Amino acid sequence: MFLFTEIAHSVIVGLMIVIPVGIIYKRAGFHPAWAGLVFLPGFGLLLICLQLALTPWPNQNSNTEHQ
């Protein structure tokens, strides 16, 4: 019984993180399925932060388009 409560807790916390991260990915122009990285133990959130910080966003306008 204890194992079930730990798994349920992990799923609930994971969903509380996956849904907002999926929305951030969608608004940034990435596919929201990348939010599934949250479920990688240990470094999932780190990978998400690095990807959002270091890769160019597909929906971001470049400076050359406005000139």
N, C-alpha and C positions, 0 to 999 in steps of 0.2 A: 504494500500500500504506500509506503514511503517513496518508492521509486516513481510511482505514478504522479504523486504530488510534485516531485522535483521536475519531472518531464513537463507536466502541465504548467508549472511556473516558468520554465525555460521557454515554452512556446508562447505564453502570454507576453513575457518580456520581449521576446524576439519580434512578435507582431507589433508591439508598441513602438519598436524601432524601425521595422521594415516598412510600415505604411508611410510614415513621414519621409523616410529616405527615398522611397519609390516616387513620392510626389516631387521631391527635390530633383531626382534624376529626370523625371518627365519634363519639368520646367527648364532644366538645363539642356535638354535636347537629346539626352541619352535614353536608351531603352530602360524602362522601370524594372525589368527583371534583374538588372545588376544589383538591386537592393538585396537580393538573396545572399550576397556576400556576408551579410550580417550573421548568418548562421555558421560561418567558418569559425571554429573555436580559436580564441586567442588573438588572431590578427585580422578578423573580418572587418571590423570598424576602421582599423588602421588602413586597410586597402581601399575602403570607400573614401576616406578622407584624402588619401594620396591621389586617387584617381580624380576626384573632383578638384583638387588643388593644382595638379600638375598637367592635366591634359586640357587641350583647348575644347571649349564647349561648342557643340555643333550649332546651336542657335545664337551664338555670340557674333555680332557684326564686327567685321574687321575694320580697321581705321581706313583702309584704302577704298572701301566701298563708298564712304561719305565724301571723299575728296574729288 
